[in-house]
């Protein structure tokens, strides 16, 4: 761990110096073991026998049946009445909309939550983003504890305070920065994930390998230098925490994304466009992988990369079960448009865009990238050469 991280046997604690400051706690059993879960909830939410605080759990139709009951029982064990209720949304990106957000807000009001109460976001990236935004808006802000249950949410979206829902024009266009009160990570829950979701999370981890020299060998070791077993592997706790460590250090240096935090968007400008163009049939991680590949392929064709960088990215994506380009089934679908012109139009809604261009994150060396302002014409040309 780094200087501001702590290790106590299998439990890892990483301090995030953003907002009021909070901790990411990671340990096997932190959600799946009732005692560990109750201790963590009591510690982070300051719940005890005499507590009058009430907590609403926001989850989805996939995660709720697995873990919502455990969280509710742990809350009630800490203080009678602490579990205000569970709000369940349909699983998947189509739920990440203003309409579902308003429904969740209405449900929080129906539960009569007050400003001293809290929300638990129990689920993957969609639940974390939407519940975090609901907590930030309800009564002008109540606390939110993130309990990510997907690999993508663990290593990326649960940390850093970005909350949002999608608009028809594009992803994450309606949201605020609102840091959680804490994050609880239990790698044991990853064992219930379908392979598609594991691969999705790997897309974000591979992104970290592209911007951080210390993470790159860890990713190579787990994806390329493993035992040779078939299938997409689950990353170990060391790698999960290393990825979180990169994000929390960048967030601490640039909470509102005015500078170095943009590095975390490597692959996302093109990736978000591809994801939207696919009508969300591509997972976020798959789209990010394609976004990284498009940029790297264009740079490689221009002779701007060290030999082997493109090949390494393609090997990592393949080992993670991710496509290196738009899958043929989607590319050949007449209802979908992945032309450079269509992707550029979608990319213009990117949050890093301006009238004259966009800030792209471009790889410069293995494990290193830079923020570079490029014109829309340049981006369209890169998309055309990289597809």
Secondary structure, DSSP 8 states (H G I E B T S, - for coil): --TTEEEETTEEEEEE-STT-EEEEE-TTTTTSHHHHHHHHHHHHT--TT----EEEEEETTTIIIIIHHHHHHHHHHSTT-EEEEEEE-SSGGG-BHHHHHHHHHHHHHTT--TT-EEEEEESHHHHHHHHHHHHHGGG--EEEEEE-SHHIIIIITSS-EEEEEETTEEEEEEEE---SEEEE-GGGGGGS-HHHHHHHHHHHHHHHHH-HHHHHHHHHHHTSS---SS-----HHHHHHHHHHHHHHHHH-TTSSSGGGGGGTTHHHHHHHHHHTTT-S-HHHHHHHHHHHHHHHHHHTT-S-TTHHHHHHHHHHHTT--SS--HHHHT-TT----HHHHHHHHTT-TTEETTEEEEEEEEETTEEEEEEEEHHHHHHHHHHH-
